[in-house]
Structures are given as C-alpha cells and as structure tokens.
C-alpha cells in the first residue's frame, strides 16, 4: 500500500468535511439533540426506577456508544456515496489506487466524522448537566469504543459491497442497517428481555457483549473482560468476512461492466 495515495484520498474527504459548515453542523447537531433527549429521559428513570438508582447514566452512556457506532457506519457509507453523488466514482477506480488503499483511507476518514459528533456528545454528559460522565467507565471504555468502531466499519464495508454489486438502488440499505440490528443489539435492555429465538441471533452479534458490559460496569461496578474479548472475537470474524465480500463484489462488478455505470 502507498501511504501517499491513502493520505491523498483522506485529505479529499477531510477537506470536504472541514471546509463545509453545514456538514460539520450535521455531524454535531443530531448527536447533541439525541444525547440531550436521552439525558432527560435517563434522569426521569433514575428518579422512578430502582434498577437505575445506582447508575443514573446507564441509558445515556449506551445512547452515546450507540450513536458512535451509528456515526461510524453511516460515515463510512456516506464517504462511499459521496464518490457516487459527485460522479467521481469512475475516476476513483481509474486512478492507480488499490482497493486496500481506498478502504484504509475511508476507515480513517470515517473515524474523523464520528469523533466530530462524539466529542460534543461527551461534553454534554458533564456532571454539571446530567450528573454523570462517560469517562466513569474507565480503561474498558477504550475497548468498548474500539469494538464499536470495528463493527461500524464492518457494517460500512458490507453496505459498500452492496453498492458495488447492485448500484445506487442499494442506497436505502445504508440508512436502515443499524435500525435493523438495533433490536438485537440489546442497547437499552438486557438480552434476557428478548424472546429465546431472538436471543440466539443477538448472541451472535458483538453489540450484545459490548452493551451488556457497559451496563455491568455502571450497575455492578465491576469489569468482565470475557464480554470484551468475546466482542473482539466476533468483530474480527465479521471484519474478515466484510473485506472478503467487498473484494468479491468489486470483482463481480468489474466482470459485468457495471462498475463504470455506478456513478452515472
């Protein structure tokens, strides 16, 4: 891989984001509104529920983590869609860039997009406003964010593979993927809440272990690294599968000649 080419594509999207006030506002606006809304809901449940009495920030912390996952996944997809909407898709693959270089540059740019929305959200959860801090999770927070980031990129790769294979008609899936997985991710409730048939599906997703561990740390004040390791194992497996599917979809699109028509 050529670092210069990776950096060049990264800069293209970085300038596209940072030089546009509406884009930055969009990245900050929705996370801030969501965290503020869930913050007041969290305070309400804390006052009226014994389960949340010892951990006021359970719902709010899970909301921030889920939003980070959502922004990472959508951010990766948006960068890919930007190339299609700007009719630069064909030029991207005519350029002497490897698929791996494109993936790496989009991965780092998606992180920048996610962080732009994450930082204000964390600041909103200051002890003065809602009485909690996401940083109370301690060192395990880094592993939780890492797992969510990897899974977000994985989902982005799957959706981008669909865009390569089926074209812009697959665009709606980019927006609905996270909403489809949210009920099985057990973001705001324990996995035992689901019917047994859905629990088996949920346990095959890294999200369950991430959010179960988040609640475990905040409610029980203890860390179960088995959940974190299990999430990382699942993430590694899904990431390898996503990269393979992406390469497969690219080869099929190139064989059928549909690659050049995607951006038209």
PEFENMO-V613250 format. One record per pair of residues at least 24 apart in sequence whose C-alpha atoms are under 10 Angstrom apart, sorted by the first residue. I is the first residue (numbers start at 1). J is the second residue. Records with the same first field share a line. If there is no record, write none. Layout:
I->J ; J
This chain:
1->97 ; 98 ; 99 ; 100 ; 101 ; 102 ; 104
2->97 ; 98 ; 100 ; 101
3->101 ; 104 ; 105
4->101
5->95 ; 96 ; 97 ; 98 ; 101 ; 102 ; 105
6->97 ; 98 ; 100 ; 101 ; 102 ; 103 ; 104 ; 105 ; 106 ; 108
7->101 ; 102 ; 104 ; 105 ; 108 ; 109
8->105
9->92 ; 97 ; 101 ; 102 ; 104 ; 105 ; 106 ; 109
10->101 ; 102 ; 104 ; 105 ; 106 ; 107 ; 108 ; 109 ; 110
11->105 ; 109
12->105 ; 109
13->79 ; 82 ; 83 ; 105 ; 106 ; 109 ; 110 ; 112 ; 113
14->108 ; 109 ; 110 ; 112 ; 113
16->79 ; 82
17->109 ; 112 ; 113
18->112 ; 113 ; 116
23->113
24->113 ; 116 ; 117
25->116 ; 117
26->116 ; 117
27->71 ; 75 ; 113 ; 114 ; 115 ; 116 ; 117 ; 118 ; 120
28->113 ; 114 ; 115 ; 116 ; 117 ; 118 ; 119 ; 120 ; 121
29->117 ; 120 ; 121
30->67 ; 117 ; 121
31->63 ; 64 ; 67 ; 68 ; 70 ; 71 ; 114 ; 116 ; 117 ; 118 ; 119 ; 120 ; 121 ; 122 ; 124
32->64 ; 117 ; 118 ; 119 ; 120 ; 121 ; 122 ; 123 ; 124 ; 125
33->121 ; 124
34->60 ; 63 ; 64 ; 67 ; 121
35->59 ; 60 ; 61 ; 63 ; 64 ; 67 ; 120 ; 121 ; 122 ; 124 ; 125
36->60 ; 121 ; 124 ; 125 ; 129 ; 130
38->62 ; 63 ; 64
39->63 ; 124 ; 125 ; 129 ; 130 ; 131 ; 132
40->129 ; 130
42->130
43->130 ; 131
51->219
52->215 ; 218 ; 219
53->219
54->218 ; 219 ; 220 ; 221
55->132 ; 215 ; 217 ; 218 ; 219 ; 220 ; 221
56->130 ; 131 ; 132 ; 133 ; 218 ; 219
57->125 ; 130 ; 131 ; 132 ; 133 ; 134 ; 136 ; 215 ; 218 ; 219
58->132 ; 134 ; 188 ; 189 ; 211 ; 214 ; 215 ; 216 ; 217 ; 218 ; 219
59->187 ; 188 ; 189 ; 214 ; 215
60->125 ; 130 ; 132 ; 133 ; 134 ; 188
61->122 ; 125 ; 132 ; 133 ; 134 ; 135 ; 136 ; 137 ; 187 ; 188 ; 211 ; 214 ; 215 ; 218
62->134 ; 186 ; 187 ; 188 ; 189 ; 210 ; 211 ; 212 ; 214 ; 215
63->121 ; 187 ; 188
64->117 ; 118 ; 121 ; 122 ; 125 ; 134
65->118 ; 134 ; 141 ; 144 ; 145 ; 148 ; 149 ; 187 ; 210 ; 211 ; 214
66->145 ; 148 ; 178 ; 182 ; 185 ; 187 ; 188 ; 207 ; 211
67->114 ; 117 ; 118 ; 121 ; 148
68->111 ; 113 ; 114 ; 115 ; 117 ; 118 ; 121 ; 145 ; 148 ; 149 ; 152
69->114 ; 145 ; 146 ; 147 ; 148 ; 149 ; 150 ; 151 ; 152 ; 153 ; 155 ; 178 ; 207
70->114 ; 148 ; 149 ; 151 ; 152 ; 153 ; 155 ; 175 ; 177 ; 178 ; 179 ; 182
71->110 ; 111 ; 113 ; 114 ; 115 ; 116 ; 117 ; 118 ; 149 ; 152 ; 153 ; 178
72->107 ; 109 ; 110 ; 111 ; 112 ; 113 ; 114 ; 115 ; 148 ; 149 ; 150 ; 151 ; 152 ; 153 ; 154 ; 155 ; 156
73->107 ; 110 ; 111 ; 114 ; 148 ; 149 ; 150 ; 151 ; 152 ; 153 ; 154 ; 155 ; 156 ; 157 ; 158 ; 159 ; 174 ; 175 ; 177 ; 178
74->110 ; 113 ; 114 ; 152 ; 153 ; 155 ; 156 ; 159 ; 174 ; 175 ; 176 ; 177 ; 178
75->106 ; 107 ; 109 ; 110 ; 111 ; 112 ; 113 ; 114 ; 152 ; 153 ; 156
76->103 ; 106 ; 107 ; 108 ; 109 ; 110 ; 111 ; 113 ; 114 ; 152 ; 153 ; 154 ; 155 ; 156 ; 157 ; 159 ; 160 ; 174
77->106 ; 110 ; 152 ; 153 ; 155 ; 156 ; 157 ; 158 ; 159 ; 160 ; 163 ; 171 ; 174 ; 175
78->106 ; 110 ; 113 ; 156 ; 160 ; 171 ; 174 ; 175
79->106 ; 107 ; 109 ; 110 ; 113 ; 156 ; 160
80->106 ; 156 ; 157 ; 159 ; 160 ; 163 ; 164
81->160 ; 163 ; 168 ; 171 ; 174 ; 263
82->263
83->262 ; 263
84->163 ; 167 ; 168 ; 261 ; 262 ; 263 ; 264
85->168 ; 262 ; 263 ; 264
86->263 ; 264
87->261 ; 262 ; 263 ; 264
88->262 ; 263 ; 264
89->259 ; 260 ; 261 ; 262 ; 263 ; 264
90->259 ; 260 ; 261 ; 262 ; 263 ; 264
91->260 ; 263
93->259 ; 260
94->260
99->246 ; 247 ; 250
100->243 ; 247
103->153 ; 157 ; 243 ; 246
106->153 ; 156
107->149 ; 150 ; 152 ; 153 ; 154 ; 156 ; 157
108->153
110->149 ; 152 ; 153 ; 156
111->149 ; 152 ; 153
114->149
134->218
136->217 ; 218 ; 221
137->213 ; 214 ; 215 ; 217 ; 218 ; 221 ; 222 ; 223
138->217 ; 223
139->223
140->213 ; 214 ; 217 ; 223 ; 224 ; 225 ; 228
141->210 ; 213 ; 214 ; 217
143->210 ; 225 ; 228 ; 229 ; 231 ; 232
144->207 ; 209 ; 210 ; 211 ; 213 ; 214 ; 227 ; 228 ; 231 ; 232
145->210
146->232 ; 235
147->206 ; 207 ; 209 ; 210 ; 228 ; 229 ; 231 ; 232 ; 233 ; 234 ; 235 ; 236
148->206 ; 207 ; 210 ; 211 ; 231 ; 232 ; 235
149->235
150->232 ; 235 ; 236 ; 238 ; 239
151->205 ; 206 ; 207 ; 231 ; 232 ; 234 ; 235 ; 236 ; 238 ; 239
152->178 ; 235 ; 239
153->235 ; 239 ; 242 ; 243
154->235 ; 236 ; 237 ; 238 ; 239 ; 240 ; 241 ; 242 ; 243
155->238 ; 239 ; 242
156->242
157->239 ; 241 ; 242 ; 243 ; 244 ; 245 ; 246 ; 247
158->238 ; 239 ; 241 ; 242 ; 243 ; 244 ; 245 ; 246 ; 249
159->242 ; 245 ; 246
160->242 ; 245 ; 246 ; 249 ; 250
161->242 ; 243 ; 244 ; 245 ; 246 ; 247 ; 248 ; 249 ; 250 ; 253
162->245 ; 246 ; 249 ; 250
163->246 ; 249 ; 250 ; 253 ; 259 ; 262
164->246 ; 247 ; 248 ; 249 ; 250 ; 251 ; 252 ; 253 ; 254 ; 258 ; 259 ; 262
165->246 ; 248 ; 249 ; 250 ; 251 ; 252 ; 253 ; 254 ; 256 ; 258 ; 259 ; 262
166->249 ; 253 ; 258 ; 259 ; 262
167->253 ; 258 ; 259 ; 261 ; 262 ; 263 ; 264
168->262 ; 263 ; 264
169->262
181->205 ; 207
182->207 ; 208
184->208
185->209 ; 210 ; 211 ; 212
186->210 ; 211 ; 212
187->211 ; 212 ; 214 ; 215
188->212 ; 215
189->215
190->215
203->231 ; 234
204->230 ; 231 ; 234
205->230 ; 231 ; 234 ; 235 ; 238
206->230 ; 231 ; 232 ; 233 ; 234 ; 235 ; 236 ; 238
207->231 ; 234 ; 235
209->234
